[in-house]
Amino acid sequence: MLRSAVRSVSSSNIRPLASLGARCASRVETALTGASLSITSGSSRAFSVSARSMEGSTLNSLDTFTEEEEMLRESVRRFATDVVAPKVREMDERESMDPDIIKGLFEQGLMGIETSVEHGGAESSFTSAIIAIEELAKVDPSVSVMCDVHNTLVNTILRKYGTKEQQDKWLPPLSESKLGSFCLSEPASGSDAFSLQTRAVKDGSHWIINGSKMWITNSHEAEIFLIFANVDPSKGYKGITCFIATKDMGIQIAKKEEKLGIRASSTCTLNFDDLRIPEENIIGGEGKGYKIAIEILNEGRIGIAAQMLGLAQGAFDKAVPYTYTRKQFGQPVGTFQGMAFQIAQAAVEIESARLLTYNAARRKEEGKSFTKEAAMAKYWASVIAQRVSGQAIEWAGGVGFTRETGIEKYWRDSKIGAIYEGTSNIQLQTIARFIQKEYS
């Protein structure tokens, strides 16, 4: 049965992810119909063109998606257009996420994209999650990052590192109704994440956590929290451990930040005063938190790349049509060479960010190394998001500078891309280390 995200949207327009047919985690294998090699005796050429695929080879472009992924893209696009778009400006002005949007994301199956059917999810591919994040960001990056953090960080940690008992307990509510939050950053540990000061002390069958977290996404609306704390400071980062907790255990929202962009997405400071957590709520084992954080943030950076990619495309899609309707000196402003070349270059840059993002996603799915590729995608997509959204304002002129069009919001939202889940300098440092290792 099809579910509607909100009453005003009919089930014929929006289909939940869980109803998108057979679930596939790998790409559809489409035979290459291009140039194949043949060697014939007595021929001066070793190449011939054939419509047949190279025997034993299957090569796909980065624009090749499974049927399920294509259906998901269309479903999320409709949800974003019909449900999210009418609320974007109001949520931005109020700096608050509309509860109906959160409810709609769950009802559409977008909060358990990779989670197994057994645990209430869609059991789809990682690329499916990236598609959803990108499509939501075209309309509202605030909604996109909420979906991103919940899927690529919170759910993935439980799927990869949780015990069966933990997965059975926590994944169903995370798929169906309860928003999750990832709590790593602190006032004194941003890029140097492993210098965190939050402590956990054993007390019988429980752990007592004291400390605070800062810049925590989803924290105002979340009900389930993954908290990183050090159980043995003498071991340094090897004492860092991941705990799962619920808001009703005593997590305090100390401050909700007022931000330049992604205003509807909550970003809060959290305090833990003798927060008592059962020992069975440790994920991955004592002292394994640093390993979990490193691995999961590499994956999460592809999600942020997708968010920035969608943002850039959203700004482009809003501004460019205006340039062909606005006339000056007797012709549309978008047809003047100066502006036309800017638009063309922006299109190339968006496409380059898209290729980097989907390449990193596919490498992750294929079990290949993707740390460098994720850093490249996250860095470049954030650069392009800022550049294109800024240009989009200029293309629309004075109208683009007003709030009415929503174009200026994309630029405000873009600035965070160079900061969270690893600053641009951290991404460049990561890329540089891979280059040094390869060439030295």
MARDODREN-599407 format. One record per residue (C-alpha): x, y, z; residue in three letters. Coordinates in steps of 0.2 Angstrom, whole numbers. Layout:
BEGIN
       x       y       z    aa
       X       Y       Z   ALA
...
! end
This chain:
BEGIN
       x       y       z    aa
       0       0       0   MET
       6      17      -4   LEU
       9      29      10   ARG
       7      48       9   SER
      19      60      18   ALA
       6      72      22   VAL
     -12      73      19   ARG
     -12      85       5   SER
      -1      74      -5   VAL
      -9      59     -14   SER
      -1      42     -14   SER
      -2      42     -33   SER
      11      56     -33   ASN
      24      50     -20   ILE
      28      32     -17   ARG
      38      26      -1   PRO
      55      19      -4   LEU
      49       2       3   ALA
      37       0     -11   SER
      49       3     -25   LEU
      50     -15     -31   GLY
      64     -28     -30   ALA
      79     -21     -19   ARG
      96     -21     -27   CYS
     112     -16     -19   ALA
     122     -18     -34   SER
     122      -9     -51   ARG
     112     -16     -66   VAL
     125     -24     -77   GLU
     123     -16     -94   THR
     134     -22    -108   ALA
     145     -10    -116   LEU
     141      -7    -134   THR
     155       3    -140   GLY
     173       0    -147   ALA
     179     -18    -146   SER
     197     -24    -150   LEU
     200     -37    -163   SER
     217     -43    -171   ILE
     216     -50    -188   THR
     231     -57    -198   SER
     237     -47    -212   GLY
     229     -31    -206   SER
     238     -15    -204   SER
     225     -10    -190   ARG
     223     -18    -173   ALA
     206      -9    -170   PHE
     189     -12    -177   SER
     172      -5    -172   VAL
     159     -17    -166   SER
     141     -16    -159   ALA
     145     -31    -148   ARG
     151     -29    -130   SER
     168     -35    -126   MET
     167     -53    -121   GLU
     168     -55    -102   GLY
     168     -36     -99   SER
     154     -25     -91   THR
     158      -7     -90   LEU
     145       6     -85   ASN
     145      25     -85   SER
     143      34     -68   LEU
     125      39     -75   ASP
     120      20     -74   THR
     108      17     -60   PHE
      97       2     -55   THR
      79       3     -59   GLU
      76       4     -40   GLU
      88      19     -39   GLU
      79      28     -53   GLU
      62      25     -45   MET
      69      32     -29   LEU
      76      48     -37   ARG
      59      51     -44   GLU
      50      47     -28   SER
      61      59     -18   VAL
      60      72     -31   ARG
      41      73     -30   ARG
      41      72     -11   PHE
      54      87     -10   ALA
      44      97     -23   THR
      26      93     -16   ASP
      29      92       2   VAL
      46     101       7   VAL
      46     116      -5   ALA
      30     124       1   PRO
      38     125      19   LYS
      56     130      15   VAL
      55     148      18   ARG
      44     147      33   GLU
      56     134      41   MET
      71     145      37   ASP
      63     160      45   GLU
      57     151      61   ARG
      74     141      61   GLU
      64     126      65   SER
      60     109      56   MET
      42     106      53   ASP
      37      90      62   PRO
      27      85      47   ASP
      43      85      36   ILE
      51      73      49   ILE
      35      62      49   LYS
      35      62      30   GLY
      53      56      28   LEU
      49      41      39   PHE
      33      37      31   GLU
      41      38      14   GLN
      55      25      20   GLY
      69      38      18   LEU
      75      36      36   MET
      81      18      34   GLY
      87      17      16   ILE
     101       4      19   GLU
      93      -4      34   THR
      86     -22      32   SER
      68     -26      28   VAL
      69     -36      44   GLU
      72     -20      54   HIS
      59     -10      45   GLY
      70      -2      32   GLY
      71      -2      13   ALA
      87     -13      11   GLU
      93      -3      -3   SER
     110       3      -9   SER
     122      16      -2   PHE
     120      25     -19   THR
     101      26     -15   SER
     105      35       1   ALA
     116      47      -9   ILE
     102      50     -22   ILE
      90      54      -8   ALA
     102      67       0   ILE
     105      75     -17   GLU
      87      77     -22   GLU
      82      84      -5   LEU
      96      96      -6   ALA
      90     103     -22   LYS
      75     110     -13   VAL
      81     112       5   ASP
      98     107      11   PRO
      92     108      29   SER
      80      93      26   VAL
      94      85      16   SER
     107      85      30   VAL
      94      78      43   MET
      91      63      32   CYS
     110      62      28   ASP
     116      61      46   VAL
     102      49      51   HIS
     106      37      37   ASN
     125      38      34   THR
     131      40      52   LEU
     118      34      65   VAL
     110      20      55   ASN
     126      14      48   THR
     135      13      64   ILE
     122       2      71   LEU
     122      -9      55   ARG
     141     -11      55   LYS
     146     -12      73   TYR
     130     -16      83   GLY
     127     -33      90   THR
     111     -42      84   LYS
     103     -38     100   GLU
     107     -19      98   GLN
     101     -20      79   GLN
      85     -28      84   ASP
      81     -15      98   LYS
      87       1      89   TRP
      86      -1      70   LEU
      67      -3      69   PRO
      63      14      78   PRO
      76      23      69   LEU
      68      16      52   SER
      50      20      57   GLU
      49      35      69   SER
      64      41      80   LYS
      77      53      73   LEU
      95      49      77   GLY
     110      61      81   SER
     128      58      80   PHE
     138      66      95   CYS
     157      68      92   LEU
     162      87      92   SER
     165      96     107   GLU
     170     114     111   PRO
     189     110     112   ALA
     189      96      99   SER
     183     100      81   GLY
     195      95      68   SER
     206      87      81   ASP
     191      76      86   ALA
     200      63      96   PHE
     205      76     109   SER
     187      75     116   LEU
     185      78     135   GLN
     169      69     138   THR
     172      55     151   ARG
     163      39     155   ALA
     166      30     171   VAL
     161      12     175   LYS
     148      10     189   ASP
     143      -8     191   GLY
     132     -13     176   SER
     131       5     170   HIS
     143      19     163   TRP
     141      37     170   ILE
     145      50     157   ILE
     150      68     161   ASN
     154      81     148   GLY
     147      91     134   SER
     145      91     115   LYS
     144     105     103   MET
     138     108      85   TRP
     127      92      86   ILE
     115      90      71   THR
      97      84      73   ASN
     100      85      92   SER
      84      96      96   HIS
      72      84      88   GLU
      82      68      90   ALA
      77      54     102   GLU
      91      42     100   ILE
     110      48     102   PHE
     126      40      98   LEU
     139      48     111   ILE
     158      47     110   PHE
     166      47     127   ALA
     183      42     133   ASN
     183      27     146   VAL
     202      28     149   ASP
     211      45     146   PRO
     228      36     149   SER
     226      27     133   LYS
     222      43     123   GLY
     211      41     108   TYR
     211      22     111   LYS
     200      25     126   GLY
     186      33     115   ILE
     170      22     116   THR
     153      24     107   CYS
     138      23     118   PHE
     119      24     113   ILE
     107      34     123   ALA
      90      41     123   THR
      85      59     127   LYS
      74      53     142   ASP
      90      46     150   MET
      94      64     155   GLY
     102      72     139   ILE
     101      91     141   GLN
      99     103     126   ILE
     110     118     133   ALA
     109     129     118   LYS
     102     129     100   LYS
     113     139      89   GLU
     107     153      78   GLU
     116     150      61   LYS
     119     159      44   LEU
     112     144      34   GLY
     103     127      36   ILE
      93     136      49   ARG
      79     123      50   ALA
      92     110      54   SER
      95     110      73   SER
     112     112      79   THR
     114     112      98   CYS
     126     111     113   THR
     122      95     124   LEU
     127      93     142   ASN
     129      76     151   PHE
     128      77     170   ASP
     130      60     177   ASP
     121      52     162   LEU
     118      34     167   ARG
     119      22     152   ILE
     118       3     153   PRO
     134      -7     149   GLU
     125     -16     135   GLU
     123       1     126   ASN
     142       1     121   ILE
     143      -1     102   ILE
     158     -10      95   GLY
     167     -13     111   GLY
     177      -3     124   GLU
     190       8     116   GLY
     184       6      98   LYS
     175      22      96   GLY
     190      31      87   TYR
     190      17      74   LYS
     171      19      72   ILE
     172      37      70   ALA
     186      37      57   ILE
     177      24      46   GLU
     160      32      47   ILE
     166      50      44   LEU
     174      44      28   ASN
     157      37      22   GLU
     148      52      29   GLY
     158      64      18   ARG
     151      57       3   ILE
     134      61      10   GLY
     139      79      12   ILE
     146      79      -5   ALA
     129      74     -11   ALA
     121      88      -1   GLN
     132     101      -8   MET
     130      94     -26   LEU
     111      95     -24   GLY
     112     112     -17   LEU
     122     118     -32   ALA
     110     110     -44   GLN
      95     118     -35   GLY
     103     135     -36   ALA
     107     133     -54   PHE
      89     127     -58   ASP
      81     142     -50   LYS
      92     155     -57   ALA
      95     150     -75   VAL
      77     150     -82   PRO
      76     168     -75   TYR
      90     173     -86   THR
      81     168    -101   TYR
      65     178     -97   THR
      73     194     -90   ARG
      77     205    -105   LYS
      89     220    -106   GLN
      95     229    -122   PHE
      82     219    -132   GLY
      88     201    -127   GLN
      87     189    -113   PRO
     102     192    -101   VAL
     107     174    -101   GLY
     111     175    -120   THR
     124     188    -118   PHE
     141     180    -120   GLN
     148     185    -103   GLY
     133     177     -94   MET
     131     162    -106   ALA
     149     157    -103   PHE
     147     158     -84   GLN
     132     147     -85   ILE
     141     135     -96   ALA
     156     134     -84   GLN
     145     132     -69   ALA
     136     117     -78   ALA
     153     109     -81   VAL
     158     111     -63   GLU
     142     104     -56   ILE
     144      89     -67   GLU
     162      87     -61   SER
     156      87     -43   ALA
     143      74     -48   ARG
     155      62     -55   LEU
     167      63     -40   LEU
     152      60     -28   THR
     145      45     -37   TYR
     162      38     -41   ASN
     166      38     -22   ALA
     149      31     -18   ALA
     151      16     -31   ARG
     169      13     -24   ARG
     162      11      -7   LYS
     148      -1     -13   GLU
     161     -11     -23   GLU
     172     -13      -7   GLY
     186      -3     -14   LYS
     196      10      -5   SER
     187      27      -5   PHE
     194      38       8   THR
     204      49      -5   LYS
     189      49     -17   GLU
     177      54      -3   ALA
     188      68       2   ALA
     190      74     -16   MET
     171      74     -18   ALA
     167      82      -2   LYS
     180      96      -5   TYR
     176     100     -23   TRP
     157      99     -20   ALA
     158     111      -6   SER
     168     123     -17   VAL
     156     122     -32   ILE
     141     124     -20   ALA
     148     141     -14   GLN
     153     146     -31   ARG
     137     142     -41   VAL
     125     148     -28   SER
     135     164     -27   GLY
     134     166     -46   GLN
     116     162     -46   ALA
     112     177     -35   ILE
     121     188     -48   GLU
     113     180     -63   TRP
      96     185     -55   ALA
     102     202     -51   GLY
      92     212     -38   GLY
      79     199     -37   VAL
      91     185     -33   GLY
      97     196     -18   PHE
      79     195     -10   THR
      72     182       0   ARG
      57     180     -11   GLU
      65     169     -24   THR
      75     158     -12   GLY
      91     159     -22   ILE
     100     168      -8   GLU
      96     154       4   LYS
     107     142      -6   TYR
     122     153      -4   TRP
     119     154      15   ARG
     117     136      16   ASP
     132     132       5   SER
     145     139      18   LYS
     143     125      30   ILE
     150     113      17   GLY
     167     118      19   ALA
     166     116      38   ILE
     156     101      45   TYR
     162      82      43   GLU
     179      88      40   GLY
     184     106      35   THR
     191     109      17   SER
     208     110      24   ASN
     206      93      32   ILE
     200      86      15   GLN
     215      93       6   LEU
     227      86      20   GLN
     219      69      17   THR
     221      70      -2   ILE
     239      77       0   ALA
     244      62      11   ARG
     238      50      -2   PHE
     248      59     -16   ILE
     263      59      -5   GLN
     262      40      -1   LYS
     259      37     -20   GLU
     274      47     -26   TYR
     287      47     -13   SER
! end
